């Protein structure tokens, strides 16, 4: 992660943390694929202000750890250490589940990162990755904003946007099985318009509209489309067991 991006996030996470609702679409996907055994070890890699790890702890997954490059103390109830996610300070096979939310594209060496995830993950363990999609209209908008030097995308200044196919091929050649390729927020007009109206109503009339209800995909076709064109792709990989005789 470059210095500009690190400074951006350092300043962003010094304010009040946003708590995730239990119906947050990413939390729902995580809960669908994480083990029901709440004693498992979870790593929130690139945890930021700790909102995902803290949500899991509040739901009973108390053995949850966070790692990021932020040196100031984050307002989180997780165990936290300052380290790069491609050089983790943990023993091999320390975790059962890894969350990498909106962070993988900040790394220069994807191969090194996925190998490091494999190292600290137990066999049968899973990795949850979310990332901006290469072919999404949302990403096209960010490319335009970045071209004109808009501050709102300064944290994406040096990011290379990748397709879900790229991440799937990366995981497959490093000993992972692909369990899911999906995404959330595929509408480029309706959802952003509703969010704009919601903010306006809250600011002007102090009227809080209900959050837009994102849904877990119900068909493989929709999952595939959303993994390509949505705001964020969602990918779940599982570390393969060693075959007998190897």
N, C-alpha and C positions, 0 to 999 in steps of 0.2 A: 504494500500500500504506500503510495507516495505521500510526501509531507503535507501537501495541500488537502488531500482527502482526510488524512489523519487529523489535521487541525479543524477541518469542517465537523467531523464527528465528535471531536473532543469538546467543541463549543456547543454542539447540538445536545449532548447528553449531560450538560451541567444544569439544565433546568428540571422541571418536574417531569417525572417519568409517566408515560402513558401506560396504564394497565390494560392488558388484553382481555376482552370479554371471552367467556367460555365458548361462545359461538363463532369466534374468529375463524375464518375459513382455513388458515394455515394450522391453527391449533387442532381443528377438527380432523385434518388430514394426518397430523402427527399422532393424535389419539387413536386413529383408525389403524395405524401401522406399528405403533409402539407396543411392547409387551404389556399385558395386564398385570404382570408382577411388578409392583411398585418399589421393590427393593433393588431393581437393576440400576446400573450406573449409566448416567446420561451426560453427554458433553455438549454444551452450547458453544460451538466454535465460531468466533467472531460475534460474541454475544451482545456487543453494544451496551445499552443500558440494562440489559438483563431481563427484558420483559418476557421472553419465551421461557427461559429457565425458571424465573419466578412463578410463572403461571403453572408450569409442571409441578413445582414444589407445592404450590397451593392445592394441587389436585392429588397430592400424596407421593409424588416422585422426589423424595427428599435427598436422594444420593445424586444430585445434579450439580455439575461444575460448569464454570464459565471461563472462557479464554478470549482475550482481545489485546490490542496494542495500546489501549487507553491506560495511562499511568495514574490518573486521579481515581480516587475511590468511587466506584459507581454505586448508585442507590439501589442495591440489590441484596437479596437474602441468600444468593448463591455463594458457594465457595468460588473464589475468583483468583486468577493469576494473570499477569501481564506476559504474553508470549505470542509469537506468530503461529498461525494455525497450520503452517507447513513445517513447523519444527516444535512439536508439542512436548512439554516437560512431563510426560507420563510414560510408564512402563508399557511394554507390548501387551495387547489384549486386556486393556484396563476398562473398556466401555462396551456397553450393549447397544447403545443408540447414540447417534451423533446428529445434531442439528446444525446445518450451515445455511442460515437464512440470509439471502441477499448479500453474500460476501465472496463467493468463489471467484467472481470475475475481477476482483482486485489483485489476484495473485498472477505473477508472471509465468510461473511454472506449474501448470495444471497437473502434469504427471507426478511431480514431487508431492503435491498436495494430496492427491487421491491415494498415493502409496503410503503417505503418513496416516491418513484416515484408516487405511487397511491395517497398518501396524498396530495402532492403539485399539482397534476394534476386535472383539472376540468373534470366533467363527459363528455364523448365523446371525450376527449383529447387523444392524441396519443404519443407513445414512439417509437423512432427509436433506435435500438441497432445493432451494428456490433461487431463481435468477431471472433477470430481465431476458426476454426472448428476442432473438436476432431479427425475426421477420414481423414483429408486432407493429401495428401503427403507433402504439405508445412509444416504442423504441425509435421509430422514425421521427416522432415529435422531439424526443430527447436528442437525437442526432442534429436536428435543426437548431434546437436551443443551444447545444454545445458549439455548433459552428459559429453562432453569433455571440458566443461568450457570455451567455446568461448565467447569473450567479446561482440560480436555483438548481442547476445541474453541474455545479463546480466539482462535486464529489464523483462525477462520472467522466471527468475530463480525460483521463487516460485509459478508460475502460474499453476493452474489446468485447463487443456483444457476441455471444455464441448461441448456436442453435441447440435445442434439446437433443438432436441427433449427435452433436459433438460430445455432449456430456454422457450420453448413453454409450457411445463407442469408447470413450475414455474409461468408463467404469468397467465395461466388458473385458477390455484387454488387461485390466488390473485385478481380475479375480472376483468381480461382483456380478450378481444376477440382478437384472432390472425387474423390479416388482411393479413400478408405476411410472408412467410419463403423462403428466396432466398439467393443469394450469388454472389460474383464476383471473377473473375480470376480462372477458373477451370482447365486451361491447365498448367501442371507442367513443360513443356518443351518449347513449342512454344513462349509463352509470355515472360518468363524470358530470352530466347535466343534473342528475338527481343530487349528487354530492354538492354541487354548486348551490342548488336551491335550498338544500338542508342547511348549509353554512349561512346563507342569506336569512333564512327564517329564524335561525338561532340568534344571529347578530342584531337584526332589526326588530323582530317580534318576540324574542326570547322563547321561541317555539321550537322544541326539539323533535324533529321527525325521526321515525325509526330508521335504523341502519339498513342499507340495501342488503337483502338476504342472499349472499353468495351460496351456491349449491355445489355439493360434491357431484362430479360427473357420474351419470348413470349408465353410460355406454362407452365401449372402447373407441368408437368413432369420434365422439365428442371429446373424450380425453386426449386423443391424438391431435385433434384440431386445436384444442386449448393449449397443448404443450408447444405448439408452433406459433400461434397468433395471439395468445393472451398477454396481459400485462406482465405476469410472472409465470414461468414454467415451474412445475413442482415435480421432483423426481425422487423416487425411493429406490435405493440399491441395498442389496443384501450380500454380505460377505459369504462366499461359498465355503461349504465344509470341505476339508481335505478328503479326497477320494481314498478308499481302502487300497493299500499297497503302495501309496506314494510317501 
